Amino acid sequence: MTVEPAPHAGDDLACPPGMHGSVRDLTKAWLLSYNSPNTRDAYRREIERWFCFCAEIGLDPLQARKSHGDVYQQWLELQAGRPIPPQTMNLRISAVSSWYDYLFGEDVIDANRFKGTRRPKVNRRRSETAGLTRAEARDVLYAADHDHGRERLRTAALIRLLMETGVRVTEGLAAQLPDLGHERGHRTLRIVGKGDKPQTRKIPPAAAHAIDAYVTHRAERAGITVEELTGPLFVSASGRRLDRKDVYDLVERIGRQAGITGLHPHQLRRTFATLAEEAGVDPEARRDLAVRLDSPTVGGVMLLPAVPASGAGSSRQHQESGA
């Protein structure tokens, strides 16, 4: 049974019971030393995961050695129930080792003995995340378009945005309603990309239709016009901005409905690139594909048409019927 560390009152960092306050404070300072919010979030999750391991085996994190890091990798895979990709494992080990480096620099420990933990080799030329096939992508979109419940329109809008534009989850969740726009006859979305670079993404027609239907429904439910609607683009039923866990849970659920086990958001982003690659778009053009407003490839190759809501049967059946 996994022992969860107790959250320290007043912040969102979960630390092991008994951790000295000065170490908690240095851990927060370590996270703040990273400029990127995405890096801070990722490293916070990884250090909390390490704290869970330490709590479960009764280890004081400040006494950890290389051997504990080696055991930790086995523990991570037991927790996951499957092998962890080398790149993911390296991230997890690197995050913990970075924490120890920071504590060493602040004279809390006399050495980073965790640093010697053996790490798996990574093939830098190969992506570990496989995109969906065109048939699988259609099945996922069919499942999203035919979702049930109060937030079914949000499901279709979010899944289509991720798959048909290739935006990162964090970019989509950070978007505000005013970031939606029109340019040269296309629906667009302003995002802040990697490296805090602002970009304007073209939204293919089916995804644009899904987003507009979702936003219109939100406004109607609130009893106001679309122009009066404010706040994040994607929110919960209570109006809270969706977070990464919400999206991961949603994508996994839609994947199950489409017959795909363990689907996660990055696969949707990877699918965008995979389908473009299959269409013969060269790597340099693929990097620019979603940004260019005048690219015919976005609409001609990447667009996966919406399935009518009244349709019956699976999307593969829909394709085989010639629709």
C-alpha positions as a Markdown table, in Angstrom:
| # | Residue | x | y | z |
|---|---|---|---|---|
| 1 | Met | 0.0 | 0.0 | 0.0 |
| 2 | Thr | 1.4 | 3.4 | -1.0 |
| 3 | Val | 1.9 | 5.9 | 1.8 |
| 4 | Glu | 1.0 | 9.4 | 0.8 |
| 5 | Pro | 3.0 | 12.3 | 2.2 |
| 6 | Ala | 1.0 | 14.7 | 4.3 |
| 7 | Pro | 0.4 | 18.1 | 2.7 |
| 8 | His | 1.9 | 21.0 | 4.6 |
| 9 | Ala | -0.9 | 23.4 | 5.6 |
| 10 | Gly | -0.9 | 26.6 | 3.6 |
| 11 | Asp | 0.8 | 25.4 | 0.4 |
| 12 | Asp | 0.4 | 22.8 | -2.4 |
| 13 | Leu | 3.7 | 21.0 | -1.8 |
| 14 | Ala | 3.2 | 17.5 | -0.2 |
| 15 | Cys | 6.2 | 16.7 | 2.1 |
| 16 | Pro | 7.0 | 13.7 | 4.2 |
| 17 | Pro | 5.9 | 13.8 | 7.8 |
| 18 | Gly | 8.6 | 15.2 | 10.0 |
| 19 | Met | 10.5 | 17.0 | 7.3 |
| 20 | His | 12.2 | 20.1 | 8.8 |
| 21 | Gly | 10.6 | 23.4 | 7.9 |
| 22 | Ser | 13.9 | 24.8 | 6.5 |
| 23 | Val | 14.1 | 21.8 | 4.0 |
| 24 | Arg | 10.5 | 22.4 | 3.0 |
| 25 | Asp | 11.3 | 26.1 | 2.3 |
| 26 | Leu | 14.4 | 25.2 | 0.3 |
| 27 | Thr | 12.4 | 22.7 | -1.7 |
| 28 | Lys | 10.0 | 25.6 | -2.6 |
| 29 | Ala | 13.0 | 27.8 | -3.5 |
| 30 | Trp | 14.4 | 25.0 | -5.7 |
| 31 | Leu | 11.1 | 24.8 | -7.6 |
| 32 | Leu | 11.0 | 28.6 | -7.9 |
| 33 | Ser | 14.5 | 28.6 | -9.3 |
| 34 | Tyr | 13.0 | 27.3 | -12.6 |
| 35 | Asn | 11.6 | 30.0 | -14.8 |
| 36 | Ser | 9.1 | 27.8 | -16.7 |
| 37 | Pro | 5.8 | 27.1 | -14.9 |
| 38 | Asn | 5.7 | 23.7 | -16.8 |
| 39 | Thr | 9.1 | 22.7 | -15.4 |
| 40 | Arg | 8.1 | 23.7 | -11.9 |
| 41 | Asp | 4.9 | 21.7 | -12.1 |
| 42 | Ala | 6.7 | 18.7 | -13.5 |
| 43 | Tyr | 9.5 | 18.8 | -10.9 |
| 44 | Arg | 7.0 | 19.3 | -8.1 |
| 45 | Arg | 5.1 | 16.2 | -9.2 |
| 46 | Glu | 8.4 | 14.2 | -9.4 |
| 47 | Ile | 9.7 | 15.3 | -6.0 |
| 48 | Glu | 6.4 | 14.5 | -4.4 |
| 49 | Arg | 6.5 | 11.1 | -6.1 |
| 50 | Trp | 10.0 | 10.6 | -4.5 |
| 51 | Phe | 8.7 | 11.6 | -1.1 |
| 52 | Cys | 5.9 | 9.0 | -1.4 |
| 53 | Phe | 8.6 | 6.3 | -2.1 |
| 54 | Cys | 10.6 | 7.5 | 0.9 |
| 55 | Ala | 7.6 | 7.5 | 3.2 |
| 56 | Glu | 6.6 | 4.0 | 2.1 |
| 57 | Ile | 10.0 | 2.4 | 2.8 |
| 58 | Gly | 10.7 | 4.6 | 5.9 |
| 59 | Leu | 13.6 | 6.5 | 4.4 |
| 60 | Asp | 14.7 | 9.9 | 5.5 |
| 61 | Pro | 15.1 | 11.6 | 2.0 |
| 62 | Leu | 18.2 | 13.4 | 3.3 |
| 63 | Gln | 19.9 | 9.9 | 3.8 |
| 64 | Ala | 19.2 | 8.6 | 0.3 |
| 65 | Arg | 22.0 | 7.0 | -1.6 |
| 66 | Lys | 22.5 | 5.5 | -5.1 |
| 67 | Ser | 21.1 | 2.2 | -4.1 |
| 68 | His | 17.8 | 3.9 | -3.1 |
| 69 | Gly | 17.6 | 5.5 | -6.5 |
| 70 | Asp | 18.1 | 2.1 | -8.2 |
| 71 | Val | 15.3 | 0.6 | -6.1 |
| 72 | Tyr | 13.1 | 3.7 | -6.8 |
| 73 | Gln | 13.1 | 2.9 | -10.5 |
| 74 | Gln | 11.8 | -0.6 | -9.8 |
| 75 | Trp | 9.2 | 0.9 | -7.5 |
| 76 | Leu | 8.0 | 3.3 | -10.1 |
| 77 | Glu | 7.4 | 0.5 | -12.6 |
| 78 | Leu | 5.5 | -1.5 | -10.0 |
| 79 | Gln | 3.3 | 1.5 | -9.3 |
| 80 | Ala | 2.7 | 2.0 | -13.0 |
| 81 | Gly | 2.0 | -1.7 | -13.6 |
| 82 | Arg | 4.1 | -1.5 | -16.8 |
| 83 | Pro | 7.6 | -0.6 | -18.0 |
| 84 | Ile | 8.3 | 3.2 | -18.0 |
| 85 | Pro | 9.8 | 4.6 | -21.2 |
| 86 | Pro | 13.5 | 5.5 | -20.8 |
| 87 | Gln | 12.9 | 9.2 | -21.4 |
| 88 | Thr | 10.2 | 9.4 | -18.7 |
| 89 | Met | 12.4 | 7.5 | -16.3 |
| 90 | Asn | 15.3 | 9.8 | -16.9 |
| 91 | Leu | 13.1 | 12.8 | -16.2 |
| 92 | Arg | 12.0 | 11.4 | -12.9 |
| 93 | Ile | 15.5 | 10.6 | -11.8 |
| 94 | Ser | 16.9 | 13.9 | -13.0 |
| 95 | Ala | 14.3 | 15.9 | -11.1 |
| 96 | Val | 15.1 | 14.1 | -7.8 |
| 97 | Ser | 18.9 | 14.5 | -8.5 |
| 98 | Ser | 18.4 | 18.2 | -9.2 |
| 99 | Trp | 16.7 | 18.6 | -5.8 |
| 100 | Tyr | 19.7 | 17.0 | -4.1 |
| 101 | Asp | 22.1 | 19.2 | -6.0 |
| 102 | Tyr | 20.2 | 22.2 | -4.7 |
| 103 | Leu | 20.3 | 21.0 | -1.1 |
| 104 | Phe | 24.1 | 20.4 | -1.5 |
| 105 | Gly | 24.6 | 23.9 | -2.8 |
| 106 | Glu | 22.8 | 25.2 | 0.3 |
| 107 | Asp | 25.0 | 23.1 | 2.6 |
| 108 | Val | 22.0 | 20.9 | 3.8 |
| 109 | Ile | 23.8 | 17.7 | 2.7 |
| 110 | Asp | 27.5 | 17.0 | 2.2 |
| 111 | Ala | 27.1 | 15.3 | -1.2 |
| 112 | Asn | 24.5 | 14.3 | -3.7 |
| 113 | Arg | 24.8 | 10.5 | -3.4 |
| 114 | Phe | 21.7 | 10.0 | -5.5 |
| 115 | Lys | 23.5 | 11.3 | -8.6 |
| 116 | Gly | 25.1 | 8.0 | -9.2 |
| 117 | Thr | 21.7 | 6.3 | -9.8 |
| 118 | Arg | 22.0 | 4.3 | -13.1 |
| 119 | Arg | 19.7 | 5.8 | -15.8 |
| 120 | Pro | 18.3 | 4.0 | -18.9 |
| 121 | Lys | 19.8 | 4.9 | -22.3 |
| 122 | Val | 17.6 | 7.1 | -24.4 |
| 123 | Asn | 17.4 | 7.0 | -28.2 |
| 124 | Arg | 17.4 | 10.7 | -28.9 |
| 125 | Arg | 16.3 | 10.2 | -32.5 |
| 126 | Arg | 13.2 | 8.2 | -31.7 |
| 127 | Ser | 10.0 | 9.5 | -30.2 |
| 128 | Glu | 8.6 | 7.2 | -27.5 |
| 129 | Thr | 5.1 | 8.5 | -28.0 |
| 130 | Ala | 3.4 | 6.8 | -30.9 |
| 131 | Gly | 0.6 | 8.7 | -32.7 |
| 132 | Leu | -2.7 | 7.1 | -33.5 |
| 133 | Thr | -3.4 | 5.7 | -36.9 |
| 134 | Arg | -5.9 | 7.6 | -39.0 |
| 135 | Ala | -8.6 | 5.0 | -38.2 |
| 136 | Glu | -7.9 | 5.2 | -34.5 |
| 137 | Ala | -8.0 | 9.0 | -34.7 |
| 138 | Arg | -11.4 | 8.9 | -36.3 |
| 139 | Asp | -12.6 | 6.5 | -33.6 |
| 140 | Val | -11.4 | 8.9 | -30.8 |
| 141 | Leu | -13.1 | 11.9 | -32.5 |
| 142 | Tyr | -16.3 | 9.8 | -33.0 |
| 143 | Ala | -16.2 | 8.9 | -29.3 |
| 144 | Ala | -15.6 | 12.6 | -28.3 |
| 145 | Asp | -18.4 | 13.9 | -30.6 |
| 146 | His | -20.8 | 11.3 | -29.2 |
| 147 | Asp | -19.9 | 11.8 | -25.5 |
| 148 | His | -22.7 | 12.0 | -23.0 |
| 149 | Gly | -23.4 | 14.1 | -20.0 |
| 150 | Arg | -23.6 | 17.8 | -19.3 |
| 151 | Glu | -20.1 | 18.6 | -20.6 |
| 152 | Arg | -20.2 | 16.6 | -23.8 |
| 153 | Leu | -19.7 | 19.7 | -26.0 |
| 154 | Arg | -16.6 | 20.6 | -24.0 |
| 155 | Thr | -15.3 | 17.1 | -24.6 |
| 156 | Ala | -15.6 | 17.3 | -28.4 |
| 157 | Ala | -14.1 | 20.8 | -28.4 |
| 158 | Leu | -11.1 | 19.9 | -26.3 |
| 159 | Ile | -10.3 | 16.6 | -28.0 |
| 160 | Arg | -10.5 | 18.1 | -31.4 |
| 161 | Leu | -8.4 | 21.1 | -30.5 |
| 162 | Leu | -5.6 | 18.9 | -29.2 |
| 163 | Met | -5.7 | 16.5 | -32.1 |
| 164 | Glu | -6.3 | 18.8 | -35.0 |
| 165 | Thr | -4.0 | 21.7 | -34.0 |
| 166 | Gly | -1.3 | 19.9 | -32.1 |
| 167 | Val | -1.3 | 22.3 | -29.2 |
| 168 | Arg | 0.1 | 21.2 | -25.9 |
| 169 | Val | -2.3 | 20.5 | -23.0 |
| 170 | Thr | -0.8 | 23.4 | -21.0 |
| 171 | Glu | -1.2 | 25.8 | -23.9 |
| 172 | Gly | -4.9 | 24.8 | -24.4 |
| 173 | Leu | -5.7 | 25.1 | -20.7 |
| 174 | Ala | -4.0 | 28.5 | -20.4 |
| 175 | Ala | -6.1 | 29.9 | -23.2 |
| 176 | Gln | -8.7 | 32.6 | -22.4 |
| 177 | Leu | -11.9 | 33.2 | -24.3 |
| 178 | Pro | -10.6 | 36.5 | -25.7 |
| 179 | Asp | -7.8 | 34.4 | -27.3 |
| 180 | Leu | -10.3 | 33.1 | -29.8 |
| 181 | Gly | -10.4 | 35.1 | -33.0 |
| 182 | His | -10.7 | 35.2 | -36.7 |
| 183 | Glu | -8.1 | 35.9 | -39.4 |
| 184 | Arg | -8.3 | 35.5 | -43.1 |
| 185 | Gly | -11.6 | 33.7 | -42.8 |
| 186 | His | -10.2 | 31.1 | -40.3 |
| 187 | Arg | -11.0 | 30.6 | -36.6 |
| 188 | Thr | -7.8 | 31.1 | -34.7 |
| 189 | Leu | -6.5 | 30.7 | -31.1 |
| 190 | Arg | -3.7 | 32.7 | -29.6 |
| 191 | Ile | -1.5 | 30.6 | -27.3 |
| 192 | Val | 1.8 | 31.1 | -25.5 |
| 193 | Gly | 4.1 | 28.4 | -26.8 |
| 194 | Lys | 7.3 | 26.8 | -25.6 |
| 195 | Gly | 9.8 | 29.4 | -24.5 |
| 196 | Asp | 6.9 | 31.8 | -23.7 |
| 197 | Lys | 6.6 | 32.6 | -27.4 |
| 198 | Pro | 3.1 | 33.9 | -28.5 |
| 199 | Gln | 1.6 | 32.1 | -31.5 |
| 200 | Thr | -1.6 | 32.2 | -33.4 |
| 201 | Arg | -2.9 | 28.8 | -34.3 |
| 202 | Lys | -5.3 | 28.1 | -37.1 |
| 203 | Ile | -8.2 | 26.0 | -36.0 |
| 204 | Pro | -9.6 | 23.6 | -38.7 |
| 205 | Pro | -13.3 | 23.9 | -39.4 |
| 206 | Ala | -14.5 | 20.8 | -37.5 |
| 207 | Ala | -12.6 | 21.8 | -34.4 |
| 208 | Ala | -13.7 | 25.4 | -34.8 |
| 209 | His | -17.4 | 24.3 | -35.0 |
| 210 | Ala | -17.0 | 22.2 | -31.9 |
| 211 | Ile | -15.4 | 25.0 | -29.9 |
| 212 | Asp | -18.0 | 27.5 | -31.0 |
| 213 | Ala | -20.8 | 25.1 | -30.1 |
| 214 | Tyr | -19.3 | 24.6 | -26.6 |
| 215 | Val | -18.8 | 28.4 | -26.0 |
| 216 | Thr | -22.3 | 29.2 | -27.2 |
| 217 | His | -23.7 | 26.5 | -24.9 |
| 218 | Arg | -21.8 | 28.0 | -22.0 |
| 219 | Ala | -23.1 | 31.4 | -22.6 |
| 220 | Glu | -26.7 | 30.1 | -22.9 |
| 221 | Arg | -26.4 | 28.3 | -19.7 |
| 222 | Ala | -25.1 | 31.4 | -18.0 |
| 223 | Gly | -27.9 | 33.5 | -19.5 |
| 224 | Ile | -25.6 | 35.9 | -21.3 |
| 225 | Thr | -24.3 | 36.5 | -24.8 |
| 226 | Val | -21.1 | 34.9 | -26.1 |
| 227 | Glu | -19.5 | 38.4 | -26.2 |
| 228 | Glu | -20.2 | 38.8 | -22.4 |
| 229 | Leu | -18.7 | 35.4 | -21.5 |
| 230 | Thr | -15.3 | 35.7 | -19.8 |
| 231 | Gly | -12.6 | 33.5 | -18.3 |
| 232 | Pro | -10.6 | 30.5 | -19.4 |
| 233 | Leu | -11.6 | 28.7 | -22.6 |
| 234 | Phe | -12.0 | 25.3 | -20.9 |
| 235 | Val | -13.7 | 25.2 | -17.5 |
| 236 | Ser | -15.4 | 22.7 | -15.2 |
| 237 | Ala | -19.1 | 22.6 | -14.6 |
| 238 | Ser | -18.5 | 24.9 | -11.6 |
| 239 | Gly | -16.5 | 27.4 | -13.7 |
| 240 | Arg | -13.0 | 26.3 | -12.5 |
| 241 | Arg | -10.3 | 26.2 | -15.1 |
| 242 | Leu | -9.6 | 22.6 | -16.1 |
| 243 | Asp | -6.2 | 21.3 | -15.0 |
| 244 | Arg | -3.9 | 18.6 | -16.4 |
| 245 | Lys | -5.4 | 15.8 | -14.4 |
| 246 | Asp | -8.9 | 16.7 | -15.7 |
| 247 | Val | -7.6 | 16.4 | -19.2 |
| 248 | Tyr | -5.7 | 13.2 | -18.7 |
| 249 | Asp | -8.7 | 11.6 | -17.1 |
| 250 | Leu | -11.0 | 12.8 | -19.9 |
| 251 | Val | -8.6 | 11.7 | -22.7 |
| 252 | Glu | -8.2 | 8.3 | -21.1 |
| 253 | Arg | -12.0 | 7.8 | -20.8 |
| 254 | Ile | -12.6 | 8.8 | -24.4 |
| 255 | Gly | -9.8 | 6.5 | -25.4 |
| 256 | Arg | -11.5 | 3.6 | -23.7 |
| 257 | Gln | -14.8 | 4.4 | -25.4 |
| 258 | Ala | -12.9 | 4.3 | -28.7 |
| 259 | Gly | -11.3 | 0.9 | -27.8 |
| 260 | Ile | -7.9 | 2.4 | -27.1 |
| 261 | Thr | -6.4 | 1.6 | -23.7 |
| 262 | Gly | -4.1 | 4.1 | -21.9 |
| 263 | Leu | -4.6 | 7.0 | -24.3 |
| 264 | His | -3.0 | 10.2 | -23.0 |
| 265 | Pro | -3.0 | 13.8 | -24.3 |
| 266 | His | 0.5 | 13.8 | -25.8 |
| 267 | Gln | -0.6 | 11.0 | -28.1 |
| 268 | Leu | -3.2 | 13.4 | -29.6 |
| 269 | Arg | -0.4 | 16.0 | -30.2 |
| 270 | Arg | 1.8 | 13.3 | -31.7 |
| 271 | Thr | -1.1 | 12.2 | -33.9 |
| 272 | Phe | -1.1 | 15.6 | -35.5 |
| 273 | Ala | 2.5 | 15.2 | -36.5 |
| 274 | Thr | 2.1 | 11.6 | -37.5 |
| 275 | Leu | -0.7 | 12.2 | -40.0 |
| 276 | Ala | 1.2 | 15.1 | -41.5 |
| 277 | Glu | 4.3 | 12.8 | -41.8 |
| 278 | Glu | 2.2 | 10.2 | -43.5 |
| 279 | Ala | 1.0 | 12.8 | -46.0 |
| 280 | Gly | 4.6 | 13.5 | -47.0 |
| 281 | Val | 5.0 | 16.8 | -45.2 |
| 282 | Asp | 8.7 | 17.3 | -44.4 |
| 283 | Pro | 9.8 | 17.9 | -40.8 |
| 284 | Glu | 10.6 | 21.6 | -41.2 |
| 285 | Ala | 7.1 | 22.2 | -42.7 |
| 286 | Arg | 5.5 | 20.1 | -40.0 |
| 287 | Arg | 6.9 | 22.4 | -37.3 |
| 288 | Asp | 5.3 | 25.3 | -39.0 |
| 289 | Leu | 2.1 | 23.6 | -40.1 |
| 290 | Ala | -0.2 | 24.5 | -37.3 |
| 291 | Val | 0.9 | 28.1 | -37.2 |
| 292 | Arg | 0.6 | 29.1 | -40.9 |
| 293 | Leu | -2.8 | 30.5 | -41.6 |
| 294 | Asp | -2.4 | 29.9 | -45.4 |
| 295 | Ser | -1.4 | 26.2 | -45.2 |
| 296 | Pro | -3.7 | 24.0 | -47.3 |
| 297 | Thr | -2.2 | 21.0 | -45.6 |
| 298 | Val | -3.9 | 21.7 | -42.3 |
| 299 | Gly | -7.3 | 21.5 | -43.8 |
| 300 | Gly | -6.6 | 19.0 | -46.6 |
| 301 | Val | -4.6 | 16.4 | -44.6 |
| 302 | Met | -5.0 | 17.0 | -40.9 |
| 303 | Leu | -8.7 | 17.7 | -40.8 |
| 304 | Leu | -10.7 | 14.7 | -39.6 |
| 305 | Pro | -14.4 | 15.5 | -40.4 |
| 306 | Ala | -17.0 | 15.6 | -37.7 |
| 307 | Val | -19.4 | 12.7 | -37.6 |
| 308 | Pro | -23.1 | 13.7 | -37.5 |
| 309 | Ala | -24.4 | 13.5 | -34.0 |
| 310 | Ser | -27.3 | 11.4 | -35.3 |
| 311 | Gly | -25.0 | 8.7 | -36.7 |
| 312 | Ala | -25.1 | 5.2 | -35.4 |
| 313 | Gly | -22.4 | 2.6 | -35.0 |
| 314 | Ser | -18.7 | 3.0 | -34.8 |
| 315 | Ser | -16.6 | 5.5 | -36.8 |
| 316 | Arg | -14.9 | 2.6 | -38.6 |
| 317 | Gln | -18.3 | 1.5 | -39.8 |
| 318 | His | -19.0 | 5.1 | -40.8 |
| 319 | Gln | -15.8 | 5.1 | -42.9 |
| 320 | Glu | -16.6 | 1.8 | -44.5 |
| 321 | Ser | -19.9 | 3.0 | -45.6 |
| 322 | Gly | -18.1 | 5.6 | -47.7 |
| 323 | Ala | -19.3 | 8.6 | -45.6 |
